[in-house]
Amino acid sequence: MYILDSKVKNIEDSKKNIDETGFNNETEDNENPSVPEEPFTGEKDGHYYKDDILQTGFIKIDGKMYYFDPNLKDENDIEGLKFIPSKSGIYKIDNKYYYIYSNNSIYKSSTSGKKKIGNKYYYIYSNGTVLSVDGKK
């Protein structure tokens, strides 16, 4: 006995979507379920990710250095937020001092030496660490 109904699918049409596990692998939006999403790289929810991995420490993004600290917390007590100073100046991070601009970039130079920033002189290594301010350690 055959039932003819417009809601009944042809069994041959359904078979083509069944994979080796016996499940229908057709998705609602007809995308290929075996193709994984590209790993995410960028800022999301106040955190910075590279290839879906939360990044911490100093990270170079578009030629600028940024510091991401999982121990810093905002008023909502969310960890992993990037460190953004309210104004440019010397900041201590991981027991080292850095001159950090208010846009969160670190002062870096191709050479170490005495540098004048604003009205003060700093001895800054090429990696951005500060040795002294106005000759004082």
C-alpha positions as CSV (number, residue, x, y, z in Angstrom):
1,M,0.0,0.0,0.0
2,Y,1.3,3.5,-0.9
3,I,0.4,6.7,0.8
4,L,0.5,9.7,-1.5
5,D,0.9,12.9,0.5
6,S,2.8,16.1,-0.3
7,K,4.4,16.0,3.2
8,V,6.0,12.6,2.7
9,K,9.6,12.8,1.4
10,N,10.9,10.4,-1.1
11,I,13.2,8.0,0.8
12,E,15.8,8.2,-1.9
13,D,16.1,12.0,-1.4
14,S,16.6,11.5,2.3
15,K,19.2,8.8,2.0
16,K,21.7,11.1,0.2
17,N,22.0,13.2,3.4
18,I,22.7,10.4,5.8
19,D,26.3,10.1,6.7
20,E,28.3,7.0,7.8
21,T,27.1,7.4,11.4
22,G,23.5,7.0,10.3
23,F,22.5,10.6,11.0
24,N,21.1,13.1,8.6
25,N,23.9,15.6,8.0
26,E,21.9,18.2,6.3
27,T,21.8,21.5,8.2
28,E,18.9,24.0,8.1
29,D,20.8,26.7,6.3
30,N,22.4,24.1,4.0
31,E,26.0,24.8,5.1
32,N,28.5,22.0,5.1
33,P,28.7,20.7,8.7
34,S,32.1,19.3,8.2
35,V,33.7,22.7,7.5
36,P,34.9,24.2,10.9
37,E,34.6,27.9,11.5
38,E,37.8,30.0,11.0
39,P,39.5,30.6,14.4
40,F,38.7,34.0,15.8
41,T,41.4,36.6,16.1
42,G,40.5,40.0,17.5
43,E,38.9,41.8,20.4
44,K,35.7,40.4,21.8
45,D,34.0,41.3,25.1
46,G,37.0,43.2,26.4
47,H,39.4,40.3,25.7
48,Y,41.9,39.8,22.9
49,Y,42.0,36.4,21.2
50,K,44.3,34.9,18.6
51,D,43.1,31.8,16.9
52,D,40.4,31.4,19.6
53,I,43.0,31.5,22.4
54,L,42.8,34.3,25.1
55,Q,46.0,36.3,24.9
56,T,47.8,37.8,27.9
57,G,51.0,39.8,28.3
58,F,52.4,42.1,25.6
59,I,50.8,41.6,22.2
60,K,51.8,43.4,19.0
61,I,48.7,44.4,17.1
62,D,49.0,46.5,13.9
63,G,52.5,47.5,14.8
64,K,51.6,48.7,18.3
65,M,52.3,46.9,21.6
66,Y,49.4,46.3,24.0
67,Y,49.4,44.7,27.4
68,F,46.6,42.3,28.4
69,D,46.5,41.3,32.0
70,P,44.2,38.5,33.2
71,N,44.6,39.8,36.8
72,L,43.2,43.3,36.1
73,K,39.5,43.7,36.8
74,D,37.0,46.3,36.0
75,E,34.0,47.4,38.0
76,N,32.2,44.2,36.8
77,D,35.0,42.0,38.0
78,I,35.7,40.6,34.6
79,E,39.2,39.2,34.1
80,G,41.3,39.5,31.0
81,L,40.6,43.2,30.1
82,K,43.3,45.1,28.4
83,F,45.2,47.7,30.4
84,I,44.3,51.2,29.3
85,P,45.8,54.0,31.3
86,S,43.8,57.1,31.9
87,K,46.8,59.2,30.9
88,S,50.3,58.7,29.4
89,G,53.1,58.0,31.8
90,I,55.3,55.4,33.5
91,Y,53.5,52.2,34.6
92,K,54.8,49.2,36.4
93,I,53.8,45.9,34.8
94,D,55.3,42.6,35.9
95,N,58.0,44.4,38.0
96,K,59.2,46.4,35.0
97,Y,58.5,50.0,34.1
98,Y,57.1,51.1,30.8
99,Y,56.1,54.5,29.3
100,I,52.6,53.8,28.1
101,Y,50.5,56.3,26.1
102,S,46.9,56.8,27.0
103,N,45.9,55.0,23.8
104,N,47.6,51.9,25.3
105,S,50.6,51.8,23.0
106,I,54.1,51.4,24.5
107,Y,56.8,53.9,23.7
108,K,59.4,52.0,21.7
109,S,62.4,53.0,19.8
110,S,64.8,51.3,17.4
111,T,67.6,52.2,19.8
112,S,68.1,52.4,23.6
113,G,69.0,55.8,25.1
114,K,67.9,59.0,26.6
115,K,64.5,60.1,25.2
116,K,62.5,63.3,25.8
117,I,58.8,62.8,26.1
118,G,56.9,65.9,27.0
119,N,59.0,67.9,29.4
120,K,60.9,64.9,30.9
121,Y,63.8,62.8,29.9
122,Y,63.7,59.1,30.2
123,Y,66.3,56.4,29.6
124,I,64.3,53.8,27.6
125,Y,65.5,50.5,26.3
126,S,64.5,49.7,22.7
127,N,62.1,47.1,24.1
128,G,60.2,49.8,25.9
129,T,61.3,49.3,29.5
130,V,62.2,52.5,31.3
131,L,65.4,52.6,33.4
132,S,65.2,56.1,34.7
133,V,63.3,59.4,34.7
134,D,65.3,62.6,34.6
135,G,68.4,60.6,35.5
136,K,66.8,59.0,38.6
137,K,66.2,55.3,39.0
